[in-house]
Amino acid sequence: VQLQASGGGLVQPGGSLRLSCVVSGSMSSINVMGWYRQAPGKTQRDLVATITIAGRPDYVDSVKGRFTISRDNAKNMVYLQMKSLESEDTAVYYCCAPELNYWGKGTLVTVSS
C-alpha cells in the first residue's frame, strides 16, 4: 500500500486549502486513516485528525471547528479540508494509516501573508 498526499501550498492567514491523499490498493480494509503534520524545525509528527472506516472523525483540539477529515473508500481517497488557517498550521502534512504504520510523502502547507 502506498499513500500520496497533495494539495499543499502557500495560503494567507484565514484562507482555506483541501489536501487529498490517494491510496494505492484497497482502502476498504484499512480501519483508520489519518493526517499528521510536522512543523518547521520539529522532528515530531503530530496528530491532526483521524477517521474510521465507518466515517467517524476525531480531531486534535487545535483544529476542531476548522478542519474536516473525510474518506471515500470507493475511490481510495482521504481528504483534509482546512479553513481559517493560521500561521501555526504551517507544516508538512502526511497522510497515513496509523494502525498499520503506512505513511506517504508529505505535502507542505505554508500559511503566511
N, C-alpha and C positions, 0 to 999 in steps of 0.2 A: 504494500500500500504506500502510495506517495501522495503528499499533500503540497499544494502550491497556492500560496496566497498572492493576491494582487489588489490594486485599488488605492494604494497609499499615494501620498503626495504632499504638497505644500498647501496649507489652508490657513485662513485668517482666524483669529480667535472669534468664537461664536459661530463658525462655519460648520459644515457637515461633510462627511465622507462615508462611502459604503465600501467596506472591504469584502472581498469574495475569496473563497477557498474551494478549489476543485480537488476532489479526492479520486485518485485512480483506483479502480476496483470498487467493489460494492461497499457502500456506507451503511447499508441496512443492517449489517451485523455489528456495527460499532455503537455501543450504548451511549457513550458520552463523547461529544465533540466540544472543543473549546478554543478560546482565544487567550493568549498570554501576550505580554509585552515586556520589552526590555528598554528601559530609559537610557539615554546617553550617559556614559560613564559608569553605568552599573553593570555588574556581572550577573545579577539575579534576574530571572524572568518572573514576572508577577502575573497572577491570575487576573483576567479581566472578566470573562464570562464563560459559562458552560451551558450546554443544552443536552437533554437526554434524547434518546431515540423517540420517546413519546412526545417530545416537544416542550418539556418543562425547563424553563431557563433559570439561571441563577447568576447573580452579578456581585462583583465587589462593590462595596458601599460607594466608592468614589465615582462610579459611573452609573449608578442606579438613576433612572429617570432620563438619562441622556443617551445611553447605548441600548441597542436591541439586537440580540442574537437570534438567528433563525437558521433552519436547515431544511433542505429539500432532499429527502432520501432518494427520490426517483431520479434526480439529476446529479446526485452525489456532490452536492454543493452546501457550503456553510457560509453564512453571511454575518457581518457585523455592521449594523447601521449606527453611525456615530453622529450626534448633533451637539450643538452648544459646546463645541470643542474648546479646550483650554490649553494653555501652554504646557501645563503639567501632563497633558495627554501625549506629548511628543515622545515617540518611542518607535522601535521596530516591533511590529505586531506579527505574532506567529499563530498559525492555525495548528491545532493538534488534536490527537486522540489521547488524552492524558492517561487513561487506564491502560492503554496498550503501548504507551511511550512512543507514539508515532508523531513526528514533528516535520513540518515543512520549512522551507526557507521563508524568511520574514519579508514583510513589506514595510517601508519606512513611512511614518506619518509625522509630519512636521507642522506644528501649529505656531504660527508666527505672523506678526504684522510687518 
